[in-house]
Amino acid sequence: MPDPTSTVCPRCAYAELEHVHSSPVPGVWDVLQCGRCLYMWRTSEPARRTRREDYPESFRLSEQDMANAGEVPTIPPLRRGH
């Protein structure tokens, strides 16, 4: 199981990761979350989701991408009667 202090976010390469949860069976997996882009993953997922060097380039984010990102749209109100 990777040590969160020695890894970086697969999506944006940020080094500050939060340990969010551990598996009910100790040592099987952990859930980590990036402190910058909020990407979240289980340590048991494939390398293309957990390792920066294997994460698809088309989905990687840089500091510049993050700084120039548009606002996240708000969630519209629920429709009534549905």
C-alpha positions as a printed Julia matrix, in Angstrom:
82×3 Matrix{Float64}:
   0.0    0.0     0.0
   1.55   3.34   -1.06
   2.6    5.81    1.61
   0.63   9.05    0.96
   3.63  11.14    2.01
   5.87   9.67   -0.72
   3.53   9.98   -3.71
   1.98  12.74   -5.79
  -1.45  13.24   -7.31
  -1.75  11.28  -10.56
  -3.76  14.1   -12.17
  -1.9   17.3   -11.14
   1.37  16.1    -9.49
   0.59  17.93   -6.24
   2.43  16.42   -3.28
  -0.1   17.11   -0.51
  -2.48  14.17   -0.34
  -5.08  13.45    2.31
  -5.77   9.96    3.58
  -9.58   9.81    3.49
 -10.43   6.22    4.38
  -9.0    2.71    4.77
 -10.54  -0.59    3.76
 -12.54  -2.53    6.34
  -9.89  -5.25    6.03
  -6.64  -3.6     7.19
  -3.97  -3.09    4.54
  -6.1   -3.9     1.47
  -6.62  -0.34    0.16
  -6.72   3.32    1.17
  -8.64   6.21   -0.33
  -6.48   9.28   -1.04
  -7.5   12.77   -2.18
  -5.43  15.53   -3.74
  -5.41  18.79   -1.79
  -5.29  20.91   -4.96
  -7.45  19.35   -7.72
  -9.55  17.15   -5.39
  -8.95  14.0    -7.45
  -9.73  10.94   -5.3
  -8.65   7.32   -5.78
  -8.2    3.95   -4.08
  -4.65   2.68   -3.86
  -5.84  -0.67   -5.25
  -6.87   0.85   -8.61
  -4.75   0.25  -11.74
  -1.59   2.28  -12.37
  -3.37   4.45  -14.97
  -5.44   5.85  -12.09
  -2.87   5.87   -9.28
   0.55   6.73  -10.79
   1.41  10.08  -12.39
   3.65   8.53  -15.04
   0.83   6.17  -16.14
  -2.07   8.64  -15.85
  -3.38   9.56  -19.36
  -1.7   12.77  -20.56
  -4.96  14.14  -21.98
  -6.43  14.2   -18.44
  -3.39  15.58  -16.59
  -3.56  19.08  -15.13
  -0.74  21.58  -14.62
  -0.62  24.52  -12.21
  -1.37  26.76  -15.19
  -4.41  24.64  -16.15
  -5.72  24.96  -12.6
  -5.11  28.74  -12.47
  -6.89  29.29  -15.8
  -9.81  26.95  -15.19
 -13.28  28.39  -15.5
 -15.74  28.32  -12.68
 -17.49  25.08  -11.87
 -21.17  25.5   -12.81
 -23.67  25.45   -9.99
 -26.09  22.55   -9.68
 -29.54  23.67  -10.84
 -32.49  23.35   -8.48
 -34.42  20.08   -8.52
 -37.49  19.94  -10.71
 -40.73  19.72   -8.79
 -43.16  16.88   -9.45
 -40.67  14.41  -10.94
